[in-house]
Amino acid sequence: MATNKHPSKKKRLIKLNKQTKWAPFWTVFKIYGKGQKVHPSRHTDVKRNWRRTKTKA
């Protein structure tokens, strides 16, 4: 990839990088209640991995 990236492409890549993260931990309590032990990645909408799923950005 080029060293200097176009600003619009950079913006798309930033958005895609956010999709690899888990949901915040406090959303577990909000969705499932206080007693449940659930991993935050379970209710993350889009999970993307650099090795598994390629992007078209």
C-alpha positions in Angstrom: 0.0 0.0 0.0 1.2 3.5 -0.7 2.8 5.5 2.0 0.7 8.6 1.3 -3.0 7.7 1.4 -5.8 9.7 0.0 -7.9 11.3 2.8 -11.1 9.6 1.6 -9.5 6.2 1.5 -8.0 6.8 4.9 -11.4 7.6 6.3 -12.8 4.3 5.0 -9.9 2.4 6.5 -10.4 4.0 9.9 -14.1 3.0 9.8 -13.2 -0.6 8.9 -10.6 -0.7 11.7 -13.4 0.2 14.2 -15.4 -2.8 13.0 -12.7 -5.2 14.3 -13.2 -4.1 17.9 -15.4 -5.7 20.5 -18.5 -4.0 21.9 -17.9 -2.0 25.1 -18.1 -4.1 28.3 -21.0 -2.1 29.8 -23.3 -3.2 26.9 -23.2 -6.7 28.4 -24.9 -5.5 31.5 -27.3 -3.3 29.5 -28.4 -6.2 27.3 -28.2 -9.3 29.5 -28.4 -7.9 33.0 -26.1 -8.0 36.0 -25.9 -11.7 36.6 -24.9 -12.9 33.1 -21.3 -13.5 32.1 -21.2 -13.0 28.3 -18.2 -12.0 26.2 -18.6 -8.5 24.6 -17.7 -9.9 21.1 -20.9 -11.9 21.1 -23.1 -8.9 20.3 -20.7 -6.9 18.1 -22.5 -6.3 14.8 -19.6 -6.6 12.3 -16.6 -8.7 13.1 -13.7 -8.4 10.6 -10.3 -9.9 10.6 -7.4 -8.8 8.4 -6.5 -12.3 7.6 -10.0 -13.8 7.1 -12.1 -11.1 5.4 -10.6 -8.7 2.9 -12.0 -5.2 2.3 -12.6 -3.2 -0.9 -11.5 0.1 0.6 
